[in-house]
Amino acid sequence: MASNIFIRPASKEDARAVAEVQVSAWRVAYRCMMPDQVLDEMNTDARTGRWEEIIAQSASTTLVAETGGAVIGWIRFGASRDGDAPPQTGEVYGLYVSPGHWRLGAGRQLWQAACDRLRHDGFHSADVWVLEANTRARRFYESTGAALDPSAAKMFGDGSFESPEVRYRLGLHI
């Protein structure tokens, strides 16, 4: 685990770096799970504009992992968006680390920081949706103590493809 990773709130100035992490992570992690065309056509410039909007709004929180002055990962979280979620359920909307920094501890530090913040904000559990085929991410969430919710599944896609997602839940034990 790298000890020189710093977790901090994202600022609007981080939008491009957050978009770059998202695009690079998706292109590597999802290469065999999504059509190549979807991944190859991802546009950092367009995502930068979207991230400027997301970071500026207050309905969610985005934290970044930084090392050597460079953003290498991010996590976005807030209240659960699922209609069937119990009250006081938080949700991690996304967690990505630049592929060159995988398995160095940034993802775990981001996850822990988000869970700590959710707990502090009064949430009793945290959910995260994962592509069913994403065994790397599923192992990660299981290693944190999150458990597969066998009652929850949905489809992820943009119309050009669909892939099943499963939900994991972690008790935050206030």
Secondary structure, 3 states (H helix, E strand, C coil): CCCCCEEEECCHHHHHHHHHHHHHHHHHHCCCCCCHHHHHCCCHHHHHHHHHHHHHCCCEEEEEEEECCEEEEEEEEEECCCCCCCCCEEEEEEEEECHHHCCCCHHHHHHHHHHHHHHHCCCCEEEEEEECCCHHHHHHHHHCCCEEEEEEEEEEECCCCEEEEEEEEEECCC
